[in-house]
Amino acid sequence: MAVPMLELAPQNASVKDQILQGLSAIIDRSSFVLGENVKGLEAELAEYSGARYAVGMSSGTDALLIALMALDIKHGDEVILPSFTFFATAGVVSRLGATPVFIDIDPETFNITGALVEAAITPRTKAIIPVHLFGQMADMDPILQLARRRGIPVIEDACQAHGALYQGKKAGSLGVAGCFSFYPGKNLGAFGEAGAVVTHDATLSAKLQVLRDHGQARKYFHSDIGWNARMDGIQGAVLRVKLKYLESSNQQRRAHASLYNELLSATEQVITPFTAPDNQHIYHIYAVRVRERDRLLQAMAERGIACAIHYPVPIHLQEAYRSLGYGEGSFPVAERCAREFLSLPMYPELSGQQIRTVVAELKTCLGERKPQECVA
Ligand SMILES: *Cc1c(COP(=O)(O)O)cnc(C)c1O
């Protein structure tokens, strides 16, 4: 049985009729940018995330960019973030002329920690961006405490953590701003590009709304130099329907992860994900660590099991950042993760049978070499 890494069609089929009604109304009104569906989505997202306000954006990348712009991050400023993340977290910092200051990640949670952040703070540090990698939130208390002491804003990159919990609080609701992506493959996915920023701060929320629309609060009167980061009405309509199913689909992912963990518990060559106490992981990605990752990826593909690598190169070693001068060995945990992570198929509609097949094939692939060569 072949198993894909990700399959969006079944989930979209189940909501297609509801979504078509919303899209039909948009075509009838022919009002395509922002508008009542985006407003409605913003209210529903704010309620869902436990933040007071949500502002729709054109992507997760733009959510991060506009949040940094609202905090006036500019040339000469430093922003601390993990080296192990999707490129966008760093790219937006550089796009504003500021300097990303990379730090390593914790070897168990794969997120940044208060101690790692503290060691990287300088008088130029103007923001800290924890990334809730793969759907598990970073240990926020120590980070928020030290940030508060030093007056540095914390922006959560919650692009992989829709609905994840830390001490009962939702991802995105702990920092001054929380950024979300609704790229189709995320736990909450649009029919194209979309994103949002959530915040408790009314002033910041107003600023985000102005900045995403070329700095205009009133049409053609520009108080700021903003950007076009507006969300499409169509994406708003799609996301309003899909948001209703986010909790149940996260629950399905969590059940799949438990089954994977259980089936792999006796396999010494595979390190399964760790969930920190008082955290609810929502498994945007289910990544295990293995030796000989590239060989396994290939062998699994030959058996029809599509796995993936998130991510093969940590950001500090990307060609785009060569000029920052980080070398191999700068962040050993991030570098090791880049060599060892193997993402197994994960999406809500995955069946128990498919999961058993993935694990059986993985065990077969591991057995292709003498045991001492595979010990992780
Ligand atoms: C997906 C993602 C982004 C960017 O979101 P887009 O909607 O693709 O622009 C940023 N950070 C992380 C951690 C992501 O996973």
The ligand as a Tripos MOL2 file, in Angstrom:
@<TRIPOS>MOLECULE
LIG
   15    15     1     0     0
SMALL
NO_CHARGES

@<TRIPOS>ATOM
      1 C1          4.9650   28.1060    6.7210 C.3       1 LIG1
      2 C2          5.8590   28.8630    7.6330 C.ar      1 LIG1
      3 C3          6.1040   30.2390    7.4770 C.ar      1 LIG1
      4 C4          5.6620   31.0260    6.2750 C.3       1 LIG1
      5 O1          4.3340   30.9620    5.9660 O.3       1 LIG1
      6 P1          3.8270   31.2130    4.4390 P.3       1 LIG1
      7 O2          2.3540   31.2960    4.5950 O.co2     1 LIG1
      8 O3          4.2680   30.0650    3.6430 O.co2     1 LIG1
      9 O4          4.4240   32.4890    3.9730 O.co2     1 LIG1
     10 C5          6.8630   30.8770    8.4410 C.ar      1 LIG1
     11 N1          7.3910   30.2060    9.4730 N.ar      1 LIG1
     12 C6          7.2120   28.8910    9.6410 C.ar      1 LIG1
     13 C7          7.8160   28.2200   10.8260 C.3       1 LIG1
     14 C8          6.4590   28.1620    8.7160 C.ar      1 LIG1
     15 O5          6.3090   26.8490    8.8810 O.3       1 LIG1
@<TRIPOS>BOND
     1     1     2 1
     2     2     3 ar
     3     2    14 ar
     4     3     4 1
     5     3    10 ar
     6     4     5 1
     7     5     6 1
     8     6     7 2
     9     6     8 1
    10     6     9 1
    11    10    11 ar
    12    11    12 ar
    13    12    13 1
    14    12    14 ar
    15    14    15 1
@<TRIPOS>SUBSTRUCTURE
     1 LIG1         1 GROUP 0 **** ****
